[in-house]
Amino acid sequence: MSKPITIGQSHNVISILANNVNWDALANSGDILQKIIDHPRESGEQFTLFLNNGGNMIIGSPIIISIDRTVPFDPVKLLGQVWTIEEQDERSLALTQVNLANVRLEHMLKKGEDRIAGEEKLKRLKKANHIRLDAKVFQTLWENQALIPEAWKQETHGNTTYIFFDGTILRIPDGNRYVLYLYWNDGRWGWDFYWLDRDWDSFVLSAVLASI
C-alpha cells in the first residue's frame, strides 16, 4: 500500500505517495522540496525516478495538528462566568499533537439501540478506554477551521453529524453537566454544548483516539 509523507506546515500542504520508495530515508530527509531547490540536478533525477515508480503529489490538508498547551482552555472566555471544568481526560490533556487520521467518531450504541443517555455514553467511552479529545482540541479546530477533516462534514443517517469532545466535562452552578461539539450546517461550521442527561442519537458522535 502507498504511504504518505507530509511536506510543510501550512494549511495547504503537499503530501507524496509512492510505491517502491525507501520510506525511512525519505521521512528523515528533512525538507524535500528545499533539497530539490538546492540540488536541482541530483534531486530532480531522484524525483523523476520517484514519479516513474508510481509517485503522486497531492495537495491537501495537514493530518497532524499542534495543540498549544501553554494556554489551557478557559470555559469562562467561551461561555461566561458561571461555567467551570468538572473533569477532563488527562491523556488527552497530555497531547501536544493530534493525528486527525487516527481520530475515530464513536456513537457507543449497542446493537438494537437507537439512542443513549449522555451519562451512559460517557461511562461506555471510559470503559472502552478511549482517549476522549478535550476542549482545547475543540478550540484549536474551531479557531482553525481549515484543519477540520472534510469527512466530518458528511451527514450520518441523513442527519447533521454532531462531533463531541467528551474529554472535557463542563458544569454550571445548577449541577448540569455539558460537552462541547462541532457541526457542519448550511455551508459553515458551528459549535454548541449539550446536556449529558439528554438522549444522544447515532449521529451524535464522540471524537476519540484509541488508548496508547
C-alpha positions, 0 to 999 in steps of 0.5 A: 500500500502507498504511504504518505509523507507530509511536506510543510506546515501550512494549511495547504500542504503537499503530501507524496505517495509512492510505491517502491520508495525507501520510506525511512530515508525519505521521512528523515530527509528533512525538507524535500522540496528545499533539497530539490531547490538546492540540488536541482540536478541530483534531486530532480533525477531522484524525483523523476525516478520517484514519479516513474515508480508510481509517485503522486503529489497531492495537495491537501490538508495537514493530518497532524495538528499542534495543540498549544498547551501553554494556554489551557482552555478557559470555559469562562472566555467561551461561555461566561462566568458561571461555567467551570471544568468538572473533569477532563481526560488527562491523556488527552490533556497530555497531547501536544499533537493530534493525528486527525487520521487516527481520530475515530467518531464513536456513537457507543450504541449497542446493537438494537439501540437507537439512542443513549443517555449522555451519562451512559455514553460517557461511562461506555467511552471510559470503559472502552478506554478511549482517549476522549479529545478535550476542549482545547482540541475543540478550540484549536479546530474551531479557531482553525477551521481549515484543519477540520477533516472534510469527512466530518462534514458528511451527514450520518443517517441523513442527519447533521453529524454532531462531533463531541469532545467528551474529554472535557466535562463542563458544569454550571452552578445548577449541577448540569453537566455539558460537552462541547461539539462541532457541526457542519450546517448550511455551508459553515461550521458551528459549535454548541454544548449539550446536556449529558442527561439528554438522549444522544442519537447515532449521529451524535458522535464522540471524537476519540483516539484509541488508548496508547 
